[in-house]
Amino acid sequence: MTINAPVQDVWTTMLDDATYREWTSVFNSDSYYEGDWNQGSEIRFLGPDGDGSLAGMIATVEENRPNKLISLRYIGQIVNGEDDTTSEAARAFIGTHEKYAFSGAGAVTTVNVELDSEEEFVAMFDDAWPLALAKLKDIVESRG
């Protein structure tokens, strides 16, 4: 996705709590995270599931190179508000990665998202990520 804004603006908008909630609403209208994006930190991606209970995923920030790269490794899931690192469903995606790469030239930034995911989620992510990145683009460019 190409965004007409400097890398710093895109980076900040993608990762700051308030704007993160805006662009990730494509995945879940009440998406948010707990934790931080610092390398080595645990971060929890949360939101209500279909019955209103708390659900989400737990990751470790493997790499954080400001304005260049965020790399996450998933270490568990949250089901009914409880951490799950041992069920078959959790084990199916533990160790998968998600990376956000940023490159810029002046006032134009390219954001690339790479993920390896359990097969059952690939179609959902293939459909949702372009919409989420388009929303991120709209947010960043409307504030520029």
C-alpha positions in Angstrom: 0.0 0.0 0.0 1.4 3.4 -1.0 0.4 6.3 1.3 1.0 9.9 0.5 2.7 10.9 3.8 6.1 10.7 5.4 7.1 7.3 7.0 7.1 8.8 10.5 3.4 9.8 10.1 2.4 6.4 8.8 4.3 4.6 11.5 2.8 6.7 14.2 -0.7 6.4 12.9 -0.5 2.6 12.4 0.8 1.9 16.0 -0.7 4.6 18.2 -3.6 3.3 20.3 -6.3 5.6 19.1 -5.6 5.4 15.4 -4.8 1.6 15.7 -8.4 1.2 16.9 -9.6 3.1 13.8 -7.9 1.2 11.1 -8.1 -2.3 12.7 -11.9 -1.9 13.0 -11.9 -3.7 9.7 -11.0 -6.9 11.5 -13.2 -6.3 14.6 -15.1 -3.1 15.2 -13.8 -3.0 18.8 -10.2 -4.0 18.2 -7.5 -2.7 20.5 -4.2 -3.8 22.0 -2.6 -4.0 25.4 1.1 -3.8 25.9 3.6 -2.0 23.7 5.5 -2.3 20.5 9.0 -2.3 22.1 11.3 -5.1 21.0 10.9 -8.1 23.4 7.6 -6.9 24.7 4.4 -9.0 24.9 1.5 -7.4 23.1 -2.1 -8.6 23.2 -4.6 -8.0 20.3 -8.1 -8.0 21.7 -11.7 -7.6 20.9 -15.1 -9.1 21.6 -15.9 -12.4 19.8 -19.4 -13.2 18.5 -20.9 -13.8 22.0 -19.3 -10.7 23.5 -16.6 -12.5 25.5 -13.0 -11.3 25.2 -11.0 -12.9 22.4 -7.7 -12.3 20.7 -4.1 -13.2 20.1 -0.9 -12.9 22.1 2.4 -12.0 20.4 6.0 -11.1 21.2 7.5 -8.2 19.4 10.6 -9.8 17.9 11.9 -6.8 16.1 11.2 -3.1 16.2 13.2 -0.8 13.9 11.4 2.6 14.2 10.0 3.8 10.9 11.3 0.6 9.1 10.0 -2.7 10.5 7.8 -4.4 13.2 8.0 -8.1 13.4 5.6 -10.2 15.7 5.7 -13.8 16.6 2.4 -15.3 17.9 2.6 -17.2 21.2 -1.0 -17.9 22.1 -4.6 -16.9 21.9 -7.2 -15.5 24.2 -10.5 -17.3 24.5 -13.3 -16.2 26.8 -10.9 -13.8 28.4 -8.4 -16.6 29.2 -4.9 -17.1 27.8 -4.6 -20.3 25.8 -1.2 -21.6 24.7 -1.9 -25.3 24.9 -5.1 -26.2 22.9 -4.9 -27.6 19.5 -6.3 -24.4 18.0 -3.6 -22.3 19.8 -0.8 -24.7 18.8 -1.9 -24.4 15.2 -0.7 -20.8 14.9 1.9 -20.5 17.7 5.2 -19.5 16.1 3.6 -17.8 13.1 4.8 -14.3 12.2 3.4 -11.0 11.1 5.7 -8.2 9.8 5.0 -4.6 8.8 7.7 -3.1 6.6 7.8 0.7 5.9 9.9 2.4 3.2 9.7 6.0 2.2 10.8 8.5 -0.3 10.0 12.0 0.8 6.3 12.4 1.3 5.4 8.9 0.0 5.5 5.7 2.2 5.0 2.1 1.2 3.7 -0.3 3.8 4.0 -4.0 3.2 2.4 -6.6 5.5 3.7 -10.2 5.4 2.2 -13.0 7.4 2.3 -16.7 7.7 -0.9 -18.0 9.0 -2.8 -21.1 9.6 -4.5 -22.1 6.4 -8.0 -21.5 7.7 -7.3 -17.8 8.3 -5.5 -17.1 5.0 -8.7 -16.1 3.0 -9.9 -13.9 5.8 -6.6 -12.1 6.0 -6.3 -11.8 2.2 -9.7 -10.1 2.2 -9.3 -8.0 5.3 -5.7 -6.7 5.1 -6.2 -4.6 1.9 -9.3 -3.0 3.5 -7.4 -2.3 6.7 -4.5 -0.8 4.8 -6.9 1.3 2.7 -8.5 2.6 6.0 -5.0 3.4 7.4 -4.2 5.3 4.2 -7.4 7.3 4.5 -6.7 8.2 8.1 -3.1 9.2 7.5 -3.8 11.2 4.4 -6.8 13.0 5.9 -4.6 14.3 8.7 -1.8 15.4 6.5 
